[in-house]
Amino acid sequence: MSVADTMRAKLTAALAPVALEIEDESARHKGHGGWREGGETHFRVIVVSAAFAGKSRVDRQRMVYAILKDELADRVHALGLVTRAPNEAAG
């Protein structure tokens, strides 16, 4: 299973998102810090979930970091996040 697949499974189980996009941006960072042969080191994640309603941007990011702590400790070097509640995504 790829890192993206693992992240997708964990985020889906924990946040029941109404929308989830995960993009491997590793190729754009070739030669930069944290990059490894084979990619799966730099990701952009967009998550829309009711679990984010009423929470600050920082709290939302902390939630995602906690869910993906194993991936961040091992393979993933950088994680760009966009976290929204469903009413924010609609606007």
C-alpha positions in Angstrom: 0.0 0.0 0.0 1.3 3.4 -0.9 1.8 6.2 1.6 -1.0 8.1 0.0 -3.3 5.1 0.3 -2.4 4.7 4.0 -3.1 8.4 4.6 -6.4 8.2 2.7 -7.5 5.2 4.8 -6.5 6.9 8.1 -8.1 10.2 7.3 -11.3 8.6 6.0 -11.6 6.5 9.2 -10.9 9.3 11.6 -12.6 12.3 9.9 -15.4 10.8 7.6 -14.6 13.6 5.1 -17.1 14.7 2.5 -14.1 15.5 0.3 -10.5 14.4 0.4 -7.7 15.0 -2.1 -4.1 13.8 -1.6 -1.5 14.8 -4.1 2.1 13.5 -4.1 4.2 16.6 -4.8 7.5 14.8 -4.3 8.7 15.2 -7.9 8.6 19.0 -7.5 11.0 18.8 -4.5 13.7 16.5 -6.1 17.1 17.5 -4.7 15.6 19.4 -1.8 15.6 18.5 1.9 13.7 15.4 2.8 13.3 14.2 -0.8 14.0 10.5 -1.4 14.2 8.4 -4.5 10.8 6.9 -5.2 8.9 9.9 -3.9 6.1 9.8 -1.3 7.9 12.4 0.8 6.0 15.6 0.0 2.2 15.8 -0.1 -0.6 18.3 -0.4 -3.8 17.3 1.3 -7.3 18.9 1.1 -9.8 17.7 3.7 -13.4 18.8 4.1 -15.0 17.3 7.2 -17.7 18.2 9.7 -15.1 17.3 12.4 -13.5 20.7 11.7 -16.6 22.8 12.4 -15.9 25.4 15.1 -12.2 24.6 15.3 -9.3 27.0 14.4 -7.0 26.3 11.5 -4.2 25.3 14.0 -6.5 22.9 15.8 -7.6 21.3 12.5 -4.0 20.9 11.4 -3.1 19.3 14.8 -5.9 16.8 14.3 -4.5 15.8 10.9 -1.0 15.6 12.3 -2.1 13.4 15.1 -3.9 11.0 12.7 -0.8 10.9 10.4 1.8 10.8 13.1 3.4 7.5 12.0 3.7 8.7 8.4 5.2 12.0 9.5 7.7 10.3 11.8 8.9 7.9 9.0 8.4 8.7 5.3 6.6 12.0 4.9 8.9 15.1 5.1 6.3 17.8 4.2 2.6 18.0 4.4 0.7 21.0 2.9 -2.8 21.1 4.4 -6.1 22.7 3.5 -8.7 21.9 6.1 -12.3 23.1 5.9 -15.7 22.4 7.4 -18.4 21.6 4.8 -20.1 25.0 5.0 -16.7 26.7 4.3 -16.0 24.5 1.2 -19.4 25.4 -0.3 -18.6 29.1 -0.3 
